[in-house]
Amino acid sequence: MLSPDPSYPHLFDGPNPSIIVFNCDWTLYPFDCEKVVFPPFTQSEIGITDRDGRWADPFLQVPKVLGAIADAEIPIAFLSRNPSADSVEGLLRTIPLYSAKGTMSLWDAMPSRDYFQAFSNKHFAALEAISGIDRGKMLFFDNNPENIAAAQKDMTAIEVGKYGMTWAALHEGVTTWRQKLKVAQPLQSTYGQLQRSQEKGR
């Protein structure tokens, strides 16, 4: 397993989210796919370019951050409201992910193609149905504050800054998710004790 950033050496020590979910445009890369760059995308030694030679590289820390998540064996999913789903898919298939298992693409990090949910208002419902995992056990990253506010009603959601997905954002997300888990577990325990006492009193 690749070591996480030296600032967060114990990032994955402890309970982890069941799935980590990422928005695509402006979260993984600094542009709107099909508005600024266009397929097909090509990876070379100097970076990723689109059909016209424009740069289409991800945010700097994305390949290693997602590589560490993959090495921790936490499933990865991608959501996108970009109507050009095929173009987003093409870019995800081109952006590298640096893992202890070797270099692969972001697309290869998903358990299956169904973990890419595009152009829908029911992203999380579909992901819950496919994975069998409640959204409360998921961790979500997005650059859009409105999307974050909506998602936070049911799950842990973190807004990324101008540098997109970073080690700092991942640390914030995992830490926040664990804090919510600690709050939820005592509540569940209290409820269970109350239920048992009521049953004994019958």
C-alpha positions as CSV (number, residue, x, y, z in Angstrom):
1,M,0.0,0.0,0.0
2,L,1.3,3.5,-0.9
3,S,1.8,5.6,2.2
4,P,-0.6,8.5,2.4
5,D,0.8,12.0,2.5
6,P,3.3,12.4,5.3
7,S,1.0,14.9,7.0
8,Y,-1.6,12.2,7.4
9,P,0.3,8.9,8.0
10,H,-2.6,7.2,9.9
11,L,-5.3,8.4,7.6
12,F,-7.0,5.0,7.2
13,D,-6.3,3.7,10.7
14,G,-9.8,3.1,12.1
15,P,-13.3,2.7,10.6
16,N,-13.6,4.0,7.1
17,P,-16.5,5.0,4.8
18,S,-18.0,2.1,2.9
19,I,-17.8,4.1,-0.3
20,I,-16.1,7.3,-1.2
21,V,-18.0,9.3,-3.9
22,F,-16.6,12.0,-6.1
23,N,-18.2,14.6,-8.3
24,C,-16.1,15.0,-11.5
25,D,-16.0,18.5,-13.0
26,W,-14.1,21.0,-10.8
27,T,-13.6,18.3,-8.2
28,L,-11.2,16.0,-10.0
29,Y,-10.0,18.4,-12.7
30,P,-10.2,22.2,-13.2
31,F,-12.7,22.5,-16.0
32,D,-16.0,21.4,-17.5
33,C,-15.7,18.5,-19.7
34,E,-17.1,19.2,-23.2
35,K,-17.1,22.9,-22.5
36,V,-13.4,23.5,-22.3
37,V,-11.9,20.2,-23.4
38,F,-13.2,17.6,-25.9
39,P,-12.6,13.9,-26.5
40,P,-10.7,11.9,-27.4
41,F,-8.2,12.4,-24.6
42,T,-4.6,11.2,-24.9
43,Q,-2.1,10.5,-22.1
44,S,1.6,11.0,-22.7
45,E,4.7,11.5,-20.6
46,I,4.0,15.2,-20.4
47,G,0.3,15.0,-19.5
48,I,-3.2,14.6,-20.8
49,T,-4.4,16.5,-23.9
50,D,-7.7,16.6,-25.7
51,R,-8.4,16.4,-29.4
52,D,-7.1,19.9,-30.1
53,G,-4.0,19.6,-27.9
54,R,-5.4,21.5,-24.9
55,W,-4.3,20.3,-21.5
56,A,-6.7,18.1,-19.7
57,D,-4.8,17.2,-16.6
58,P,-6.5,16.5,-13.2
59,F,-5.8,18.5,-10.1
60,L,-2.3,17.8,-8.9
61,Q,-3.0,15.5,-5.9
62,V,-5.9,13.5,-7.4
63,P,-3.9,10.5,-8.8
64,K,-2.2,9.8,-5.5
65,V,-5.1,10.6,-3.3
66,L,-7.4,8.2,-5.1
67,G,-4.6,5.7,-5.4
68,A,-4.3,5.6,-1.6
69,I,-8.1,5.1,-1.3
70,A,-7.9,2.2,-3.7
71,D,-5.0,0.7,-1.8
72,A,-7.1,0.9,1.4
73,E,-9.7,-1.2,-0.5
74,I,-12.4,1.5,-0.1
75,P,-14.8,1.4,-3.1
76,I,-14.8,4.5,-5.3
77,A,-17.8,5.9,-7.2
78,F,-18.2,8.9,-9.5
79,L,-21.2,11.2,-10.0
80,S,-21.7,13.7,-12.7
81,R,-24.5,16.0,-13.8
82,N,-22.5,16.9,-16.9
83,P,-24.8,15.9,-19.8
84,S,-21.8,14.7,-21.8
85,A,-21.4,11.4,-19.8
86,D,-19.4,9.7,-22.6
87,S,-16.8,12.5,-22.5
88,V,-16.6,12.4,-18.7
89,E,-16.1,8.6,-18.9
90,G,-13.4,9.0,-21.6
91,L,-11.5,11.4,-19.3
92,L,-11.9,9.1,-16.2
93,R,-10.5,6.3,-18.4
94,T,-7.4,8.5,-19.2
95,I,-6.6,10.1,-15.8
96,P,-4.0,7.9,-14.0
97,L,-4.4,6.6,-10.5
98,Y,-1.1,5.8,-8.7
99,S,-1.5,2.6,-6.7
100,A,0.8,0.1,-5.0
101,K,-0.6,-2.3,-7.5
102,G,0.7,-0.1,-10.3
103,T,-0.7,2.7,-12.4
104,M,-4.3,2.3,-13.5
105,S,-7.0,4.8,-14.5
106,L,-9.6,6.4,-12.2
107,W,-12.2,4.4,-14.1
108,D,-10.5,1.2,-13.2
109,A,-10.8,2.0,-9.5
110,M,-14.6,1.5,-9.5
111,P,-16.0,-1.9,-8.5
112,S,-18.1,-1.9,-11.6
113,R,-19.3,0.5,-14.4
114,D,-22.5,1.0,-12.4
115,Y,-20.6,3.0,-9.8
116,F,-20.5,5.9,-12.4
117,Q,-23.8,7.7,-12.2
118,A,-24.3,10.4,-14.7
119,F,-26.8,13.2,-15.4
120,S,-29.4,12.3,-12.8
121,N,-31.1,13.8,-9.8
122,K,-31.2,10.4,-8.2
123,H,-27.5,9.7,-8.0
124,F,-27.4,8.4,-4.5
125,A,-30.6,6.4,-4.6
126,A,-29.2,4.6,-7.6
127,L,-25.8,4.1,-5.9
128,E,-27.6,2.7,-2.7
129,A,-29.5,0.3,-4.9
130,I,-26.4,-0.9,-6.7
131,S,-24.1,-1.2,-3.7
132,G,-26.6,-2.2,-1.0
133,I,-24.9,0.5,1.2
134,D,-26.9,3.2,3.0
135,R,-25.8,6.7,2.0
136,G,-25.1,7.4,5.7
137,K,-22.1,5.1,5.3
138,M,-20.8,7.0,2.3
139,L,-18.4,10.0,2.0
140,F,-19.0,12.5,-0.7
141,F,-16.8,15.3,-2.2
142,D,-18.0,18.1,-4.5
143,N,-17.0,21.6,-5.4
144,N,-20.6,22.9,-5.5
145,P,-21.9,24.3,-2.2
146,E,-25.5,23.7,-3.2
147,N,-24.8,20.0,-3.9
148,I,-23.0,19.7,-0.5
149,A,-25.8,21.3,1.4
150,A,-28.4,19.0,-0.2
151,A,-26.2,15.9,0.4
152,Q,-25.4,16.8,4.1
153,K,-29.0,16.0,5.1
154,D,-28.3,12.3,4.7
155,M,-24.6,11.8,4.6
156,T,-21.1,13.2,5.2
157,A,-20.3,15.6,2.4
158,I,-17.2,17.8,2.0
159,E,-16.8,20.8,-0.3
160,V,-13.4,20.9,-2.0
161,G,-11.6,24.2,-2.6
162,K,-9.9,25.8,-5.6
163,Y,-7.3,23.0,-5.8
164,G,-9.9,20.3,-6.1
165,M,-9.5,17.0,-4.3
166,T,-6.5,17.1,-2.0
167,W,-5.0,15.2,0.9
168,A,-6.3,17.9,3.2
169,A,-9.9,17.5,1.9
170,L,-9.6,13.7,2.3
171,H,-8.4,14.0,5.8
172,E,-11.3,16.4,6.6
173,G,-13.8,14.1,5.1
174,V,-12.6,10.9,6.8
175,T,-12.3,12.7,10.2
176,T,-15.8,14.2,9.9
177,W,-17.3,10.8,8.8
178,R,-15.7,9.2,11.9
179,Q,-17.0,11.9,14.2
180,K,-20.6,11.4,12.9
181,L,-20.1,7.6,13.4
182,K,-19.2,8.1,17.0
183,V,-22.3,10.2,17.6
184,A,-24.5,7.7,15.8
185,Q,-23.3,4.7,17.7
186,P,-24.1,5.9,21.2
187,L,-27.6,7.0,20.0
188,Q,-28.2,3.5,18.5
189,S,-26.9,1.9,21.7
190,T,-29.2,4.1,23.8
191,Y,-32.2,3.2,21.6
192,G,-31.4,-0.5,21.8
193,Q,-31.2,-0.4,25.7
194,L,-34.5,1.5,25.9
195,Q,-36.2,-1.0,23.5
196,R,-34.9,-3.9,25.6
197,S,-36.1,-2.4,28.8
198,Q,-39.5,-1.8,27.4
199,E,-39.7,-5.4,26.2
200,K,-38.8,-6.7,29.7
201,G,-41.5,-4.5,31.2
202,R,-44.3,-6.1,29.1
